[in-house]
């Protein structure tokens, strides 16, 4: 759910109707509150803070020229952003400054969600990859 909420909120250009759904901010706040509650009460370790965003020049080079970065989180954002533009039928690239702002806002949310998922999986004795299956794919 966090991935979908993050993609809708930060994967589309600012002002796009899909990112302006009135219930989206409440959903994002609710997810953050829920994860914080579970982290505090049930996880065996505290989650790390998100990494710092890459500098704007690094972002701009990858964003405008489609070059893969050595930064995993930048690559994830660019994949989300590109996928959302494709779904929305947006052919032109947004302004790199606007996209960079969305990236820097998206990063802490996306990192926190992923870190929680991975930590919860470890605490339950699973690896992240084991939980990447759809529920119907599990054989008990």
C-alpha positions as CSV (number, residue, x, y, z in Angstrom):
1,X,0.0,0.0,0.0
2,X,2.9,2.3,0.8
3,X,4.3,1.9,-2.7
4,X,1.0,2.7,-4.4
5,X,0.4,5.7,-2.1
6,X,4.0,7.0,-2.8
7,X,3.7,6.5,-6.5
8,X,0.4,8.4,-6.7
9,X,1.6,11.3,-4.4
10,X,5.2,11.7,-5.8
11,X,5.4,9.8,-9.0
12,X,3.2,12.1,-11.0
13,X,4.0,15.7,-11.9
14,X,2.9,18.3,-9.3
15,X,-0.7,19.4,-9.9
16,X,-1.6,16.2,-11.8
17,X,-5.2,15.2,-10.7
18,X,-4.0,11.8,-9.7
19,X,-1.7,13.2,-7.1
20,X,-4.4,15.6,-5.8
21,X,-6.9,13.0,-4.5
22,X,-8.2,14.4,-1.2
23,X,-7.8,11.2,0.7
24,X,-4.2,10.6,-0.3
25,X,-2.5,12.8,2.4
26,X,-4.7,11.1,5.0
27,X,-3.7,7.7,3.7
28,X,0.0,8.6,3.8
29,X,-0.2,10.0,7.3
30,X,-2.1,6.9,8.4
31,X,0.5,4.6,7.0
32,X,3.3,6.5,8.6
33,X,1.5,6.5,12.0
34,X,0.7,2.8,11.7
35,X,4.3,1.9,10.9
36,X,5.6,4.1,13.7
37,X,3.3,2.3,16.1
38,X,4.3,-1.1,15.0
39,X,8.0,-0.2,15.0
40,X,7.9,1.1,18.5
41,X,6.0,-1.8,19.9
42,X,7.0,-4.9,17.9
43,X,10.2,-4.5,15.9
44,X,13.4,-5.8,17.5
45,X,15.4,-2.9,16.1
46,X,14.9,0.8,15.3
47,X,14.6,1.7,11.7
48,X,17.4,3.8,10.2
49,X,16.8,7.2,8.8
50,X,16.6,7.6,5.0
51,X,19.8,8.3,3.1
52,X,20.4,11.9,1.9
53,X,19.1,12.6,-1.6
54,X,21.6,12.7,-4.4
55,X,22.7,16.2,-5.5
56,X,20.5,17.9,-8.0
57,X,23.2,17.6,-10.8
58,X,23.3,13.8,-10.3
59,X,19.5,13.7,-10.3
60,X,19.2,15.9,-13.4
61,X,21.7,13.8,-15.4
62,X,19.8,10.6,-14.7
63,X,16.4,12.1,-15.1
64,X,17.0,13.9,-18.4
65,X,19.4,11.5,-20.0
66,X,18.0,8.2,-18.7
67,X,21.3,7.1,-17.3
68,X,21.2,4.6,-14.5
69,X,22.7,5.9,-11.3
70,X,24.8,4.1,-8.7
71,X,22.2,5.2,-6.2
72,X,19.6,2.5,-5.7
73,X,17.0,4.9,-4.3
74,X,17.3,7.4,-7.2
75,X,16.9,4.5,-9.6
76,X,13.7,3.4,-7.8
77,X,12.3,6.9,-7.9
78,X,13.0,7.2,-11.6
79,X,11.4,3.9,-12.3
80,X,8.2,4.9,-10.3
81,X,8.1,8.3,-11.9
82,X,8.6,6.9,-15.4
83,X,5.9,4.2,-14.8
84,X,3.4,6.7,-13.5
85,X,4.0,9.0,-16.4
86,X,3.4,6.1,-18.7
87,X,0.1,5.1,-16.9
88,X,-1.1,8.7,-17.0
89,X,-0.2,9.1,-20.7
90,X,2.3,11.9,-20.1
91,X,5.0,11.9,-22.8
92,X,7.1,14.9,-21.9
93,X,9.5,15.0,-19.0
94,X,8.5,17.4,-16.2
95,X,10.8,20.2,-15.2
96,X,13.9,18.6,-13.5
97,X,13.6,21.0,-10.6
98,X,10.0,20.0,-9.9
99,X,10.8,16.3,-10.3
100,X,13.8,16.7,-7.9
101,X,11.5,18.2,-5.3
102,X,9.2,15.2,-5.6
103,X,12.1,12.9,-5.3
104,X,13.4,14.6,-2.1
105,X,9.9,14.4,-0.6
106,X,9.4,10.8,-1.7
107,X,12.7,9.4,-0.5
108,X,12.0,9.5,3.3
109,X,8.5,8.0,2.9
110,X,9.7,5.2,0.5
111,X,12.8,4.4,2.5
112,X,10.8,4.2,5.8
113,X,8.2,1.9,4.3
114,X,10.8,-0.4,2.7
115,X,13.0,-0.5,5.9
116,X,9.9,-1.4,8.0
117,X,8.9,-4.2,5.6
118,X,12.4,-5.6,5.6
119,X,12.8,-5.4,9.4
120,X,9.4,-7.0,10.0
121,X,10.3,-9.8,7.6
122,X,13.6,-10.4,9.5
123,X,11.8,-10.5,12.8
124,X,9.4,-13.1,11.4
125,X,12.3,-15.2,10.1
126,X,11.9,-14.3,6.4
127,X,14.0,-12.5,3.9
128,X,12.6,-9.7,1.8
129,X,12.7,-11.8,-1.3
130,X,10.7,-14.6,0.3
131,X,7.9,-12.1,1.0
132,X,7.9,-10.6,-2.5
133,X,5.6,-13.3,-3.8
134,X,1.9,-12.7,-4.3
135,X,-0.2,-14.5,-1.5
136,X,-1.5,-17.1,-4.0
137,X,2.0,-18.1,-4.8
138,X,2.8,-19.4,-1.3
139,X,2.7,-23.2,-0.8
140,X,2.1,-24.0,2.9
